[in-house]
Amino acid sequence: MSYLRFDKTLMTNLEESLQREILRTNKAGAYHCTTIVDCNTRKYHGLLVIPVPNLDDENHVLLSSLDETVIQHGAEFNLGLHKYQGNHFSPNGHKYIREFDCEHIPATTYRVGGVVLRKEKIFVHHENRILIRYTLLDAHSATTLRFRPFLAFRSVREYTHENSQASRDYQIVENGIKTCMYPGYPELFMQLNKKCEFVFQPDWYRGIEYPKEQERGYDFNEDLYVPGYFEVDIKKGESIVFSAGTSEITPRKLKQTFDAEVADRTPRDSFYHCLKNSAHQFHNQQGDEHYILAGYPWFKCRARDMFISLPGLTLAIDEVDQFEDVMKTAEKVIRNFINDEPVGYKIYEMDHPDVLLWVVWALQQYAKETSREQCRRKYGKLLVDIMEFIRQRKHENLFLHENGLLFANGVDKAIT
């Protein structure tokens, strides 16, 4: 079956293609989100967006985008696409796109004259690293690729503008560079699997092909820092892997890492597998803590959403161990709440009146999937403690009446 495939007709029609977005995650809070033509149109779009816990509880865009340029016989063909105010676009790299498909991983095929280039993107699971593989499928003469990174280092809820506080320093690492624009942020390592040349050419969103109608900036008035560009020669049939992450990697391992991550992906060869793959995107594992996010890009781990969705995201796809792992973290939060102690974990809105009832419901689903005895052994004490907490009227907005009915004030706090 064809999971998702769009041809040149749709991809070159920006009214159609800009309405379609792609979202991929690393199961640890980081994500990549943009339109299928790699044109950022929202402030939460980015190539590498990660949580930075030591700054705040928001996600932050480190690498906004990566413009590719194909060079042959001294002629440059920019495959990038950026949107400006007034609905202007430049450069118009989408005109070179021949196909986008997501049969296994997101892949875009470009044709520039006699050059056919395929770009594939994948996240490394549980690591803040995105890998992009470029394969030269066809070429009739010597070909060079140029990669120009656009850095943001900002929260997804804010904009970035040219300022004197931003650091333009960088250090050379093996087959790449590392840089960090502001204190408190992690260093960003950008490396290739092949020896390349990095040309330092710092500027704030300049040096591309500006539309005459607009000086610079996205439609949401953002300036992005361009430290320079990488250049590397590529031969027909050869693959170049670009890595952007918060730690250094050995370049010779990049191809092997890319292949291993592809092999680990759930094949999209059935409707069930497509749902299973989507279910995995909501997991957020931070060390020993395991959460379910309410949704990308804005939402965090909200208690009600987590317990409502937990059985469907785990038990329904035969991942009982994942249910138990999430509940290991959730039980600590539940006990802190009913003992009137600080929650101490990144699960929000535990005090909403129906949350504890959804906990009980989720454990009922666990009992149906496994057995009542197994549920009693693992969670029996927790269930008793929850019911005693409610029965003794310790909840601020969930009361057990004398007639045995539960009451909650749904005016001040919405309940389901």
C-alpha positions in Angstrom: 0.0 0.0 0.0 1.1 3.6 -0.4 0.9 5.3 3.0 1.5 8.9 1.8 2.8 10.0 -1.6 2.4 13.4 -3.3 3.6 14.1 -6.8 5.0 17.2 -8.4 1.6 18.6 -9.2 0.6 18.9 -5.6 4.1 19.8 -4.2 4.6 22.7 -6.5 1.2 24.1 -5.7 1.9 26.0 -2.5 -1.8 26.6 -1.8 -2.1 22.8 -1.4 1.4 21.8 -0.1 1.7 24.5 2.6 -1.5 23.2 4.2 0.1 19.8 4.8 2.5 19.5 7.7 4.7 16.6 8.9 5.6 15.9 12.5 8.2 13.4 13.8 9.3 12.9 17.4 12.2 11.1 19.2 10.0 9.7 22.1 11.9 12.0 24.5 10.2 15.3 23.9 12.1 16.5 20.8 10.4 16.9 17.5 10.7 18.0 13.9 7.7 19.8 12.3 7.3 21.8 9.1 5.3 21.7 5.9 5.9 18.9 3.4 7.9 21.3 1.2 10.2 22.2 4.1 8.9 25.7 4.3 8.4 27.0 7.9 5.1 28.9 8.3 4.6 28.8 12.0 6.8 29.7 15.0 6.7 26.2 16.3 8.1 24.8 13.1 11.7 23.7 13.1 14.1 21.0 12.0 15.3 20.3 15.6 13.0 21.4 18.4 13.9 20.2 21.9 13.0 20.7 25.6 15.6 22.6 27.5 14.8 21.8 31.2 17.4 24.1 32.7 15.8 27.1 31.0 12.1 26.5 31.3 9.4 24.0 30.6 9.0 24.9 27.0 10.3 23.5 23.7 13.0 25.4 21.9 13.9 25.6 18.2 17.6 25.2 17.8 17.9 24.4 14.1 15.1 26.1 12.2 15.9 24.8 8.7 18.7 23.6 6.4 18.9 25.0 2.9 20.4 22.7 0.3 22.1 24.0 -2.9 23.1 21.8 -5.8 26.2 23.1 -7.7 27.2 21.9 -11.1 29.6 23.7 -13.6 29.6 26.7 -11.3 25.8 27.1 -11.5 23.9 27.0 -8.1 20.4 25.7 -7.7 18.9 26.4 -4.2 16.4 23.8 -3.0 15.3 25.9 0.0 12.0 27.7 0.4 11.2 30.5 2.8 8.0 32.6 3.2 8.1 36.4 3.6 5.5 39.0 4.4 3.1 39.7 1.7 2.9 36.0 0.7 6.3 36.2 -1.1 8.5 33.1 -1.4 12.2 32.9 -2.0 14.2 30.9 -3.1 11.6 28.8 -4.9 13.2 25.4 -4.3 9.8 23.6 -4.3 9.8 23.9 -8.1 12.5 21.2 -8.2 10.5 18.7 -6.1 9.3 15.7 -8.1 7.8 13.6 -5.3 7.3 13.3 -1.5 6.6 10.0 0.1 6.4 8.6 3.6 6.3 4.9 2.8 8.9 4.2 5.5 10.4 7.5 6.5 9.8 11.0 5.1 11.6 11.4 1.7 11.6 14.1 -0.9 13.0 13.6 -4.4 14.4 16.6 -6.4 15.3 16.9 -10.0 17.6 19.7 -11.1 18.5 19.3 -14.8 20.3 15.9 -14.9 20.6 15.7 -11.1 18.2 13.6 -9.2 18.6 13.9 -5.4 16.7 12.1 -2.7 16.5 13.6 0.9 15.4 11.4 3.8 14.9 12.5 7.4 14.8 10.5 10.6 15.1 11.1 14.4 17.4 9.1 16.6 15.1 7.6 19.3 15.6 9.0 22.8 18.4 11.4 21.6 18.2 15.0 20.6 19.5 14.3 17.1 18.0 14.5 13.6 19.7 12.8 10.7 19.2 13.8 7.0 20.5 11.5 4.3 21.1 12.8 0.8 21.5 10.3 -2.0 22.6 11.3 -5.5 20.4 9.0 -7.6 21.6 10.4 -11.0 24.0 13.0 -12.3 25.8 13.6 -15.6 28.8 15.6 -14.2 30.6 16.5 -11.0 28.2 17.6 -8.3 28.7 19.6 -5.1 26.2 20.0 -2.3 26.1 23.1 -0.1 24.2 23.1 3.3 23.3 26.3 4.9 21.9 26.0 8.5 19.5 28.6 9.9 19.7 28.8 13.7 17.0 30.2 16.0 17.8 29.1 19.7 14.4 30.4 20.9 11.2 29.2 22.6 8.4 28.0 20.3 6.3 30.7 21.9 8.6 33.6 21.0 10.3 35.2 18.0 14.0 35.8 17.5 15.4 39.0 16.2 18.9 40.3 15.5 20.5 41.3 18.8 23.9 41.9 20.4 23.5 39.1 23.0 23.7 36.3 20.4 27.0 34.6 20.2 28.4 34.1 16.7 31.3 32.0 17.9 31.8 28.4 16.7 34.4 25.6 17.1 35.5 23.1 14.6 34.7 19.5 15.4 35.3 16.4 13.3 33.6 17.0 9.9 31.6 19.9 11.2 31.1 22.6 13.8 29.5 23.2 17.2 27.9 26.4 18.3 25.7 27.9 21.0 24.0 31.3 20.6 22.9 32.0 24.2 23.8 31.0 27.8 21.7 28.1 29.2 21.2 26.4 25.8 23.0 23.2 24.9 25.6 23.2 22.2 24.5 22.3 18.7 26.7 20.0 16.8 26.4 19.9 13.0 28.4 17.2 11.3 28.6 15.2 8.1 29.8 11.6 7.6 32.2 12.8 4.9 35.1 15.3 5.2 33.7 18.7 4.2 34.6 22.4 4.0 32.9 24.9 6.4 32.9 28.4 5.1 32.3 31.0 7.9 29.9 33.6 6.6 27.9 34.9 9.5 24.8 37.0 8.9 21.2 37.5 10.0 19.1 35.9 7.3 21.0 37.4 4.4 22.9 36.0 1.4 20.1 34.1 -0.1 17.8 35.4 -2.8 15.6 38.1 -1.3 12.4 38.9 -3.0 12.5 42.5 -4.1 9.3 43.2 -2.3 10.7 42.3 1.1 13.9 43.1 2.9 14.0 40.0 5.1 12.2 38.0 7.7 9.5 35.3 7.8 5.9 36.2 7.7 6.0 36.2 11.5 8.9 38.7 11.4 11.7 36.4 12.5 15.4 36.8 12.0 17.5 33.7 11.8 21.3 33.4 12.2 23.3 31.8 9.4 26.8 31.0 10.6 28.1 29.9 7.2 27.7 26.8 5.0 29.1 23.4 4.5 30.3 22.2 1.1 30.9 18.6 0.1 31.4 16.8 -3.2 29.0 13.9 -4.0 29.2 11.1 -6.6 26.4 9.3 -8.3 25.0 6.6 -6.1 26.7 8.1 -3.0 24.9 9.1 0.2 25.8 12.0 2.5 24.4 12.0 6.1 24.0 15.3 7.9 23.6 15.2 11.7 22.3 18.0 14.0 22.3 17.2 17.7 23.1 18.3 21.2 26.1 16.0 21.4 29.1 15.1 19.2 29.0 11.9 17.2 31.7 10.0 15.4 31.1 10.8 11.7 31.9 7.3 10.5 29.0 6.0 12.5 26.4 8.2 10.9 25.4 5.9 8.0 25.2 2.9 10.4 23.1 4.9 12.9 20.8 6.0 10.1 20.3 2.5 8.8 19.7 1.2 12.4 17.0 3.8 13.0 15.3 3.0 9.7 15.3 -0.7 10.6 13.8 0.0 14.0 10.7 1.9 12.5 7.3 0.3 12.4 6.5 -0.5 8.7 3.5 1.4 7.4 2.1 -1.6 5.5 -1.3 -1.8 7.2 -3.8 0.5 8.9 -2.9 -1.1 12.3 0.8 -0.4 11.8 0.1 3.2 10.9 -1.9 3.7 14.1 0.9 1.9 16.1 3.5 4.3 14.6 1.4 7.3 15.5 0.8 6.0 19.0 4.6 5.8 19.6 4.9 9.6 18.9 3.1 10.5 22.1 5.6 8.8 24.4 8.1 11.1 26.3 10.8 9.2 28.2 13.1 11.4 30.3 15.6 9.1 32.1 13.5 6.9 34.5 10.4 9.0 34.0 7.9 8.1 31.3 5.1 10.4 30.3 2.4 10.6 27.7 2.2 14.0 26.0 -1.2 15.5 25.3 -0.1 16.5 21.8 2.5 18.3 19.8 3.6 21.0 19.5 2.0 22.9 22.3 0.8 20.5 24.9 2.7 18.9 27.8 1.7 15.9 29.9 -1.8 16.6 31.2 -3.1 14.1 33.7 -6.6 13.6 32.3 -5.4 13.2 28.8 -2.7 10.8 29.8 -5.0 8.4 31.7 -7.7 8.6 29.0 -5.2 7.7 26.2 -2.9 5.4 28.1 -4.8 2.1 27.4 -5.2 2.9 23.7 -1.6 3.9 23.2 -0.2 0.8 25.0 -2.6 -2.0 25.7 -4.4 -1.8 22.4 -1.1 -2.4 20.5 0.0 -5.2 22.9 2.6 -3.1 24.8 1.7 -4.0 28.4 5.2 -3.2 29.5 4.8 0.4 28.2 1.6 0.8 30.2 3.4 -0.4 33.3 6.4 1.9 32.7 4.2 5.0 32.4 2.2 3.9 35.5 5.4 3.6 37.4 5.9 7.4 37.0 2.2 8.2 37.3 1.9 6.3 40.6 4.5 8.5 42.2 2.6 11.6 41.1 -0.7 10.2 42.3 0.7 9.3 45.7 2.3 12.7 46.1 -1.1 14.3 45.3 -3.2 12.3 47.7 -0.6 12.7 50.4 -0.7 16.5 49.8 2.9 16.6 48.8 4.5 18.6 45.9 3.9 16.6 42.7 7.6 16.9 41.7 7.0 15.5 38.2 6.0 16.9 34.9 2.4 15.7 35.0 0.0 18.7 35.2 -3.5 19.3 36.3 -3.6 16.4 38.8 -6.1 18.3 40.9 -8.9 18.2 38.3 -11.8 16.4 39.9 -12.2 13.6 37.4 -8.5 12.6 37.1 -8.5 10.0 39.8 -11.6 8.4 38.3 -9.8 8.1 35.0 -6.9 6.5 36.8 -9.3 3.8 38.1 -10.8 3.4 34.6 -7.3 3.0 33.0 -6.5 0.3 35.6 -9.8 -1.4 34.8 -8.6 -1.6 31.2 -5.3 -3.1 32.4 -7.2 -5.7 34.3 -9.2 -6.7 31.3 -6.1 -7.0 29.1 -4.1 -9.0 31.7 -6.1 -10.3 34.6 -7.9 -9.0 37.7 -5.3 -10.9 39.8 -2.3 -9.3 38.1 -4.0 -5.8 38.4 -4.7 -6.5 42.1 -1.1 -7.5 42.8 0.4 -4.5 41.0 -2.1 -1.7 41.7 -4.5 -3.0 44.4 -3.0 -0.9 47.1 -3.0 2.2 44.9 -6.7 1.6 44.1 -7.6 1.3 47.8 -5.7 4.5 48.6 -7.4 6.4 45.9 -10.8 5.3 47.0 -10.0 6.1 50.7 -8.8 9.5 49.6 -12.1 10.2 47.9 -14.3 8.5 50.6 -12.7 10.6 53.3 -13.4 13.8 51.3 -9.8 14.9 51.1 -10.3 16.1 47.5 -11.1 19.8 47.1 -13.6 19.2 44.3 -14.8 15.6 44.4 -17.2 14.7 47.2 -18.9 11.4 48.1 -22.5 12.0 49.3 -24.3 10.0 51.9 -26.3 8.3 49.1 -23.1 7.0 47.5 -23.0 9.4 44.6 -20.0 11.5 43.7 -20.3 15.2 43.2 -18.0 17.7 41.6 -18.4 21.4 40.9 -18.2 21.6 37.1 -18.7 25.3 36.9 -15.2 26.5 38.1 -13.4 23.4 36.7 -14.6 21.6 33.6 -14.9 17.8 34.0 -15.5 14.9 31.6 
